Amino acid sequence: MSIFILIPLLPLMAFLTLAFSGNRFGATSHRIGIPAVGLSFAFSVAALVSVSTGGPISISLYRLIEVGSLVVDLDLYIDQLTVLLLLLVTGVSFVVHVYSSRYMIGDPHYRRFFAVTTLFTFAMVALVMSNNLLLTYMLWEIMGICSYLLISHGADRTAAARAATKAFLTNSVADVGFGFGVVLTFATYGTLDIQQILAAAPSISGQSTNLLGWLGSELMIETNTLLTLLLFAGAVGKSAQVPLHIWLPFAMEAPTPVSALIHAATMVNAGPFLLVRLSPMLVLAPTTMTVIAVVGGTTALYGALVSLTQTDIKKLLAYSTISQIGFMIFACGVGAFVAAVFHLLAHGFLKGFLFLSTGNALRAVASHGHGESHAVPDSHALRLSSPLSLGALLLACIPALILFAGPYERMWTAHDLPSARAAFLFVGLGTVFFTAIYVFRGVVSLFQQQFAVRDDETGALVSIQPRMLSAAHVPGLVLGGIAGSALLMLLWSWFAEFLTPALGASRLASAVPVQAAVLSPWLLAPLTAAVAGWVVGYRLHSGSGLATLARSDWMKTLYVALLNKLYFDEIYDTYVVQPVLRLVNWLWRVVDLKGINSAVHGVGIAVLWFARGIGSVLEVHTVERGSTGVGRAVLILSRWLWGTIEGRGVERVVEESASSSLRLSAWLWRVVDRRVTDQALEGVGRLADETGLALQRIEPRTLQHHLLLVVCWLVLAIGLSYWFLL
């Protein structure tokens, strides 16, 4: 077996060690998790070198099922796509573990935190290495459980508990579709091996499935389309796509290291990875590609707009993640799988850095809340200088030069699909335009602002204004820009060539060649878009007509709507959550409480009748006759003994024994009196009645609501699937 099995095995062993060690490690639990994940990252680098030189690697793990022709093997597969994701997952996870060793100091559940994070890392690592859809689904669910445990790490806070429950329920609803997709894929292809499925996908292209065959009607849908739509349902939940995005902003209730792990290395990246892994099947289902593009584009636009109105830094980053993951999904929908993976890797490392830096900043503000620098509020009194305007324009033109003057387009057109080329032009020009507006506003906000700083010698406040450029900075900036651009050109060219074989080489024969990094007349369009964005930003800042438009009533209404996230949570609460909870409450009152109460009353009545029966049997005269009979038997026995054994002493002993027996029988009657028995049994009956009334007064707990909610959704989903498929 290959040594690369240690990549997922080391985090799993760390989890088992921490989970079953009791309190042996405690505050030193990081000494188990950090080396395990660090070695996993080292083996991932070795896997990258091995795949680059020797091609994909297959690892056989375990034969789960072998019944006749039915064979299910749980195997691992390491190719170009796998090693790139392994570097992201293990690299970011290693940094998060190191960061957590200081961030979580003093936490009462320190050991549990590291145990769950190592399990989370194992699940994502094994998922990207999986070559079996069943194993993928199992790891998919393990990630869901780990996210629930990590988000609710501070379960003493109601907000954290509710956020974890929302994340778990939302993903559970989406995972129902993913589960049916796995089952239907096996029923169609006769195997769960991903590579075999992708190889056989063209052979069933054009085959259809009748969704209404059991009704005698006909509603045909292409088989690959149905399979990919069901599998895409799981990606919608895990990657927080509209309309199942509502859980991700609330996941910010988790500790900062968990946010970095979920948003950067695991969880949300599972959706784009799954789509890229199944790309040879997706390109055979144009309808699914259209749905993916629409969902991803809608999510990208929604997340970007909502993030502009957020004031909480962690929620701003959360909606930024929703937008960026939506952009990756959109890229997959138009066939730009290489660009989606590049974006995923770049976003993962950047977002991990942002979340960990945010955690440090928030802790610094909490512990050192008083600074010595103060912004001067009257910044609009300063006029916009010409060098500042020119610097903002130059920065706005950089994205145009980078995107349209190099091989970046190669990553969008690797499948040579017209939709990818059109989307690249549309998205690229739009990105350049809005980036120019954002850069102008950012530059002006930073470099036009005056700050009051206390002088170390005199102690007086001195007003200063930061400078954007100086003569000493120009050579360094020019050299850095040239070196950075050259590095990007080389990286993009290598990246596209390296990743292309993992996406199905047979369908990439017509891919466009790598473009050279040369200036061309085509650059006039993106440069014009950049200048137009700069003009819009300038007009907004100068208070002219565009600023007046921004202060109009309909713009204020739009701002309030975006501030409230387009009321998705309120809509869900009104039309989904509350009706289901009312149904659950009704079922609780009608079915559960009444049934339990009736059962308890029945038990109480049975106990009372049983008590009365015992009372009627244990009559006084029955006990008296029994005790008298015992006394007479003792007398007869004593006389027989006297007749057999002569002697006055023996007779006295026997008579005393008979008297003692009579006294014992009388005492037993007093103890087991009918009234005492009746009172005890009536007390049992009253206790049973009180128990029934107490159960009736108990209101359903939150967990019961949620469990019943899951059951209702699962029943509904299974019923609908049964109705459609049969």
N, C-alpha and C positions, 0 to 999 in steps of 0.2 A: 504494500500500500504506500502511496506517495507520502512524502514528508509534509506536503501541503495540507494534509488532513488536520495538522496542528493549528491551522489558522482559525477554524471555528472551535476546535477541541479545547484550546487553551482557555478562552473565556468561559466555556461551559464547565471546565474543571474548576475554575476560580469560583464560579457561582455555586457549584456543589460543595466546595470546601467551606465557603462562607455560610451557606444555608444550613449545613448540618454540623457546624462546629460549636453551636451554642454561643456562649459569650467568651470563647477562648481568645478571639482576636480583638473584638470590641473596637477601641479607638485606633487600632493598627490594621484595620481591614484593608486599607488602601495598599498595604504591602503585599497583598495577594492579588488585588485587581490590577494595579498599575503594571507590574511585570508581565502578567498574562497578556494584557492588551498590547503592551509594548513589543513583546515577542511576536504576537500576531501581526503587528505592523511590519516587523522585520521580515517575517516569512512572506508577507504580501509583496514587499519589494523584490524578494527573491523570485516570487511567482511572476512578477512583471518581466524580469530578465529572462526567465525560462520560457514564457509564452512568446516573447519577442524573438527569441532565437530558435525555438523548437516547435511552436504552434500550440494549439489547445491541448489541455490535459483532462483526461477522464479518470474519475476515482469511483470504484464500486464500493458501496457501503454495506447494504443489507437487502436481502430479498424478503420483502414484506409478505407477499402473497404469491403462491404458486399452486393453482388449482386448474388442472387441465391446460387449456390454452391461455388461461388468465395468469399473467405474470406481472407483478408490480415490484420494480427494483427502485430502492432509494439510493440514487447516485448523485455525485457532484461533478460539475463541469466547469473548467477554468479556461476561458478564452479571453480575447482582447477586452471585451466589455466587462467581464468579471474582474480582471485585475485592476482596471481603472476605478471601478466602484470599491474594490477592496482597499485601495490606497485611501480613498475618501473616508470610508467607514472606520477603518482601524486607526487612521491618522487623527481624525477629529475626536474619535472616542478616547484615544490615548491622551490627547491634550485635555479633554474634559475630565478624565480620571485624575490627572495630575492637579488640575485646577480644583477639583472637588475635595482633594485631600486637605486643602486649607480652607476652602469656602465652607465646608460642612463641619468644621471643628465645633465640638460642643453639642452637635445634634444628638438627641436621645436615640435615634434610630440609625446611627452611623453605619453599622454593619449591614443592616437591611438595605440601605441605600446602595452600597457598593455591590451587594449581592444581586439586586435587581438590575443595576446598570450593566453589570457583566453579562447577565442573561439577555438583556436587551441587545447588547453588542453581538452576542452569539447568534441571536435570532436573525439580525440583519445580515451578518456575515454569511451565515449558512443559506439565507434566502438568495443572495446574489450568486452563490456557488451552486445552488440546487439545479439539478437536471430533471426533476420530476415534479409535475404539477401538484400531486398529493402532498409531497414534502413541502413545496412552496406554500400551499394552503395552510398546512400545520404551523409553519414558521410565521406565516401571516397572522394567525390567531395568537401565537405566543407574543408577538410584538404588541398586539392589541391589549393583552393582559398586562404586559409590562408597562405600557403607557398609562393604563389605569392606576397601577400601583405607584408609579413615579409622580403622576400628577396629583394624586391624593396623598403624597408623602406627608404633608402637613394636615392630616385628616382632622386635627382638632379645630381647624378653621372650616366653617360651613362652605365658604366660597370654593375652597380646594376640593371638598367632597363633591359638591355639585358639578364642578368643572370636570372631574374625573368621570362622574356618571354620564355627563353629556357626551364626552369623548367616546366612552365605551358603547353607549347606546347607538350613537350615530354610526360608528364603524360597524357595529353588529348588523344594522339594517343593510348597509352596503355589502357586507360580507356574505349575506344570503345569496345575492346575485352571483358573487364570485364562486361560492360553493356549487351552485347549480351549473355554472360554466365548467367547473372541473368535472362534474358528473357527466354532462352532455358531451364534453370533449372525449372522455373515455368511451362513451357509448358510440361516438362517431368514428374515432380513429382506432379503437381497440387497444390503446396504450396511453400511458401518462408520461412517457419519456419525451421531454421537450424537443430534443433534436430530431427524434423520429416524427413527431407531430409536424414540425416545421418542414421537414423533407416531404411529408405526404400531403401537405396542405394544397399544393397545386392540383393533385390528383382528384380532389373532391370539389374543386372550383366549379361552380355552376349547379351543384346539387342543392336541392331545396328541401325544406321541412314544412309540413302542413301543421300549423298551430291549432287549427280548429277541426282536425280530423275526427275527434271523438263526438263532435256535434253534427257530423255529416256535412259540414260546410268546408270551404276551402279558403285558407289564408296562407299562402306560400311565402316563405322567407328563405333567403340563401343561407345555407348551413354555416359557412364561415362567418357570415355577418352576425348570425344569432350567437355563435360562440364568442366572438370577439366583443360583442356588446355586453354579454353577461360578465366576461372577465374584466371589461372596462369598468363595470359597476363597482368592483372592489377598489380599483384605482381612484375612483371618484371619492370614496370615503376616506381612504388612507391618505390621499394627497390633498384633502380639504378643497375639493372643487365645488363650485356652485351646482346644486343647492345644498350640498352636505358639507359646507365649509364652516358651519357655525361653531364647531368644537375647538378649532385651532386658536382663536383669540383667547378663549377661556383657559386654554392649556398654559397660559402665562402664570397661572396660580402655582405652578410647579416651581421648585428652586431653579435658579438661573442655569446651572449645569444641565439640568434636564431639558430646559428650553433649547439650549445649544445642541443637545443630542438629538432631540426630536426634529428641530427645524433645519439642521445642517447635515447630519450624517445618516439618520435613520428615518423611519416612519414616513414622512412626507415624500422622501425620494423613492420610496418603494413603487409608487404609481408610475412615474416616468420610466423607471427601470423595467417594470413589467411590460410596458408598451414597447420599449426598444427591444427587449428580449424576444417579443412576439412579432417584431416588425415584418418578417417574411410572410406571416399570416395576415397582418393588418393590410398590407398593400394589395391583397387579393379581395378585400372587402371595402369598396369605395364608400358605401353608406356609413360604415363604422368610422372611417377616416373623417368623413364630414361631421359626424356627431362629435368626435373627439376634438376636431378643430373648433367647432362652435362652442363647446363647453369650455375648452381651454382659453379661447379668445375672450369669452364673456367673463371668465374668472380673472384673467389678467387685467382687463379693463376695470372690473369692479374693485379688485384689491388695490389697484393704483389710485383710483379716485377716493376710496374710503380712507386710505392711508394718509391722504393729504389733510384730512380733517381731524386726525387723532392727536391728542395731547399727551397721552401716556406713552412713554418711549417703548415699552415692551409690546404694547398693542400695535404701535406703529410698525415695529419690526414684524409682528405677526401678520398684519395685512400686507406688508411688503413681501413676506414669504408666500402668502396666498397668491399674490400677483405674479411672482416669479415662477412658482410651480405651474400656474396657469399658462404662462408663456412657454414653458417646457412642454406641457401637454399640447398646446397649440402647435408647436413645432413638430411634434409627433404626428398630429393630425394632418399636416400638409406634407409629410414625408421627409422632413428635415431631421432625421434621427441623430445624425452626427452632431448637428448644432445643438440638439436637445441635451445630449450627453455632455458636451463641452460646457454648456450653460449650467447644467446640474453640478458639475465638478467645481466650476468657478464660484457659483452661488453657495455651494456647501462650505467651502473653505472661508469665503468672505463672511457668510452669515454666522458661522461658528465664532469667528473673531469678533464680530459685532456684538453678539450676545454675551460673550465672556467679558468684553470690554465694558459693556453696559452694566454688567453685574458689579465690576470693580468700581465704576463711576458712581453707581447708586449707593454702594457701601461707603465710598469716600464722602459722598454728600451727607449720608446719615451720621457719619462719625466726625466729619469736619465741615459743618454747615456754614461756617462764617469765613468768607474770603476777604481778600484785601483789594480786589478789583471790582469796580462798579461801572456798569454801562451808563453813559450819559443819555438820558431819554430823548433829548431833542436832536436826533440824528438827521431829521429831514431838513434842518436848517443848513446842512452842508450841501453844496451843489455837487452834482455828479461830474467828476473830473474826466478829461479826455483820456489820460492813460488808463484809468479804471475801465472806461467803456471799451477801449481798444483791447485791454487784457481779457475782458469778458467775451468779446467777439472771437479772439484767437482760441480761447478755451472751448467755445461753442463749435468751432470748426474742426476740432480734433476728432470727435466721433465720426464725422463725415469722412475724413481722410483714412481713418483706421478701418471702417466698415466697407468702404467702397473702393479702396485702392490696394487691396491685398487678397489673399486666398480665403478670406472669411466666407465668401459666397460659396466656396467649395463645400463647406459643411452643410449648406442649405440645399445644394443641388446634387448631393451624392447619389440620390436615387433618380435623378433626372426627371422629376415629376413637374409638370407645368405649375401645379398648385404651389409647390415649394418655391419656385422662381418668383411667381407673382407675390407670394406672401413675404419673401425676402425684400422685394422692392417696397412693398407697402409698409412692412414693419420697420425696415431700415430708415426710410424717409420719415416716418412718424417718430421714430426714436430720436433721430437727429433734431427734428423740430422741437419736440418737448424737452429734450436735453438742453437745447440752447436757452429756452425759457428758464429752466431750473438753474442752469449755470449762471445766468445773468443775475437772477434773484439771489443766489447764494453768494456770489462775489460781492454784490452791492451790500447785502446784509452784513457780511463779515468785514469788508475793508472800508466801508463808509461809516461804520460805527465808531464813535469815540468812547474811550474807556478812561476812568479815573483810577490811577495807580498811586499808592502811597510811596513817596520817596524815602529810601532807607536812611539818608543822612539828615534831612530836615524834618521828615515826618509829615510833610504837607502833601495833599492830593494834587497830582499832576495829570493833566489831560493829554492823552496820547491817541494816535490813530494808526492802526497797523497798515503797513505798506504791502501792496501785492507783489511788486517787482522792484529790484534794484539792479544796478549795473553789475554788481558782483554775482548775482544769481543767473544772469542770462547765459553765460557759457555752460554752466552746469546743467541748466534746464535744456539747452539745445542738445548737448551730448546725451543726457538722460533720455530725451524724447527719441533721438535717433536709435539709441541702443534698445529702448523699450519697443519701438516699432519693429525693428529687425527681429527681436526675440519673438514677438507675437507672430510675425510672418512665418518664421521657422516652426514655431509651435503649432500653428494652425495647419500648415502643410503636413507635418509629421502626424498630427492627431488624426486628420482625415484619412490618410493612407493607412495608419495603424488600425483604426476602428472599423473601416469599411468591411473587411472580411467577416466580422462578427454579425453583420446585418444581412447576410445572404449574398454571396459573391455572384451567383448566377443572375441576379436581377440588377447588378450594378455594372454590367459590361458597357453600357452606353453613358456612364457617368462622365461628366465634363472634366477636362484636364485641369490640373492645378494652374491657377492664374498667377502671373508674376505681379510683383508689387510695383506697378508703374502707374504714373498719372495718365489719365485719359480724358477725352472730352466728356465722358459720362459723369465725371465728378462735378460737372456744373449743376446737376440736379440736386444732389445732397448738399452742396455748398450753398445753393440758393435756399434750400430748406433751413439750413443753419442760420443764415442771415435773416430769414423771415422770423424765425423763433427769437433771435436777438432783438429784432424790431418790436415784436409783441412784448417782450420783457421790458424793453425801454419805455414803451408807451404805458404799460401798467405802472411802472415806477414813477413816471413823470406826472401822473394824475390827469392825463388827457381823457379822450373819449372812452378808451377801454376800461379805465379805472371807474368812470361813471357807470359803465355797463355792469361792472363787477359789484357795484353797490345797489343795483336794481332789486326790486322785490322778488322776481323769479329766481335771480341768482342767490338771494338769501334763502329762499325756499329750498333750492337745490342743495345749498350748503347744510341746512338743517337735516335734510333727508340723508345726505352722505354722513353727517355726524352721527346719525342714528343707524348707520349701516343699512340703509334702505329698508329698515324695519323687518329684516328677515327673522330676527328672534321673536318679535311681537307676532308676526304672522304664524310662525310655527307654534307659538304658545297658544294662540287663539284657535287655530283651525286644526291642530294636530295634538298637542300635548294635553290641553284642557279637556277636549272631547274624550280622549282615551282614558284620562284619569277619572272623568265622570263615569265612564263605562266600567272601569275597574272598581270604583267605589260602589257602584250599583251591584256588581257581581259579588263584592265583598259582603254587602249588607244582605242581599237576597239569598245567595248560594252559601257563602261561607259562614257568616255569623248565625243566620237562622238554622243552618244545618248543625253547627256545633252546639247552639243553644238547645235545639230539639234533642240532640243526642245526650247532652248533659242532663236535661230534664228526664229523659227516658231512663238513664242510669239511676238518677235519684229516686224515681218512682219504683224502679225494680228493687233498689236497696230497701225502701220503706216496706214494700210488700214482703220481701224476704225477712225483714225484721219482725213484721207482724206474724209471719208464719212460725218463726222461731219462738216468739212470745206465746203463741197459742199452744205450741208443743210443750214448752217448758212451763206447764201449769204447776201451781203450788202443791196440789195433792199428788201429782206425779212425782215431784221431788220428795215429798214426805213419805209416800209409799216406798220409794227407792231407798231412802235413808232408813226407814223402819225395817225393810227387808234385810238391809246390810246388818243392822243391829241384831235381828233375830238369827241371822246366819252366824254371826259372831258368838251369840249365846249358845246356839246348838253346838258350834265347834268347841266352845269352852266346856260344856257339859260332857261332850264326848271325850275331851282330853281329861276331864276330871274322872270320868268313869274308867278311863284307861290308866291314868296316872293318879293314884290316890295321893291325897295330902291337902290339908287346909290351905297352905301357902299358895299352891298352884291355883286353887279356886279363887282366892282373892285376886291374884294377878290377872286371871281371865276376866273376872267381873270388871276390874278396872279398865282392861282393854276394851271391853264392850261399851262401857260408859264413855271412854275416849272416842270411840268410833261414832257414837251417837252425837257427842259434842262436835266432832269434825263435820258430820253431815249437816248439822244445824248451821255451823259457820259457813260452809260452802253455799248453803241456800241463801244466807244473808248476803254473801258476796255476789252470787249470781242471781240476784233478785230480778223479778220480772220488771220492776219499775226502772232499775238501773239499766237493764238491757234495752228496754224501750227508749229511755232517755238517750243512750249512746247511739242507737240506730236512728232516732229522730235527729240527733245532732249531725250524723253523717248525711242525712237527707237535706237538712238545712244548708250544710256546707256545699253540697252539690248544687243547690239552687243559687247560693251566693256566687259560686264559681261561674255558673252560666251567665248571671247578671254582670259579673266583672268582665267576662269575655265580650259581652255585648257592648260594654262601654268603651272597650279598647278601640281606638282609631287605627286605621292602617298606617303602618310605618313607611317611611320613605323608601326603604329597600324593597318592601313588598310591592309598593307602587311600581318601582322600576322593573322588578322581576316580572310582574304581570304585564307590564308594558312590553317587555321583550317578548314574552310569550304571545301576546296579541299580534305583534308585528310579524313574528315568525309564522304563526298560523295563517295570517293573511297572505304573506309572501308565498308560503308553500301551497296554499289553496290557489292563488293566482297562477303560479307556475304549473301546477297540475292541470288547471283549466286550459292554459295556453298550449302546453306540450302534449297533452293527451286529447 
